[in-house]
Amino acid sequence: VGRKAYLFAGSHQAAEMAAAMYSFMASCKKNKINEFDWLKDVFERIQSHKQKDLYQLLPSNWEEYQPK
């Protein structure tokens, strides 16, 4: 599905961003995480996260590092 759709992404950079989002959503599904909840939480917390701690926001680590 992706390869042909990326031809119409507008630019190479836009196609790379779309591919990254597909990967994040697939990772959420693999880890049985609601994609909307994950994305909403990441958008809310990403500005306050240190660069070295961004791995905590990846779908595979997200539930472990939820604020209590």
C-alpha positions as CSV (number, residue, x, y, z in Angstrom):
1,V,0.0,0.0,0.0
2,G,2.7,2.4,1.0
3,R,5.0,2.4,-2.0
4,K,2.5,3.7,-4.5
5,A,0.9,6.1,-2.0
6,Y,4.3,7.7,-1.2
7,L,4.6,8.8,-4.9
8,F,1.8,11.3,-4.1
9,A,3.1,12.5,-0.8
10,G,4.3,15.8,-2.2
11,S,8.0,15.5,-1.5
12,H,10.6,13.0,-0.4
13,Q,10.5,14.4,3.1
14,A,6.7,14.1,3.4
15,A,7.0,10.5,2.2
16,E,9.6,9.8,4.9
17,M,7.3,11.4,7.6
18,A,4.3,9.3,6.4
19,A,6.4,6.1,6.5
20,A,7.5,7.0,10.1
21,M,3.9,7.5,11.2
22,Y,2.9,4.2,9.6
23,S,5.7,2.6,11.6
24,F,4.6,4.2,14.9
25,M,1.0,3.1,14.3
26,A,2.1,-0.5,13.5
27,S,4.2,-0.5,16.6
28,C,1.2,0.6,18.7
29,K,-0.9,-2.2,17.2
30,K,1.9,-4.8,17.9
31,N,2.1,-3.7,21.5
32,K,-1.7,-3.6,21.9
33,I,-1.8,0.2,22.5
34,N,-4.6,2.5,21.4
35,E,-3.0,4.6,18.7
36,F,-5.0,7.8,19.5
37,D,-4.2,7.6,23.2
38,W,-0.5,7.1,22.5
39,L,-0.3,9.9,20.0
40,K,-2.2,12.3,22.2
41,D,0.0,11.6,25.2
42,V,3.2,11.9,23.2
43,F,2.1,15.3,21.8
44,E,1.3,16.5,25.4
45,R,4.6,15.3,26.9
46,I,7.2,15.6,24.2
47,Q,8.1,19.2,24.8
48,S,8.9,18.6,28.5
49,H,11.0,15.4,27.8
50,K,14.7,15.6,27.7
51,Q,16.2,14.4,24.4
52,K,18.0,11.5,26.1
53,D,14.7,10.2,27.5
54,L,12.7,10.3,24.3
55,Y,12.9,6.5,24.0
56,Q,10.4,6.4,26.9
57,L,7.7,7.7,24.5
58,L,8.2,5.0,21.9
59,P,5.2,2.6,21.7
60,S,7.2,-0.3,23.0
61,N,8.2,1.6,26.2
62,W,5.2,3.9,26.6
63,E,3.1,2.0,29.1
64,E,6.2,1.4,31.3
65,Y,6.9,5.1,31.6
66,Q,3.4,6.5,32.1
67,P,3.2,9.1,34.8
68,K,1.6,7.7,37.9
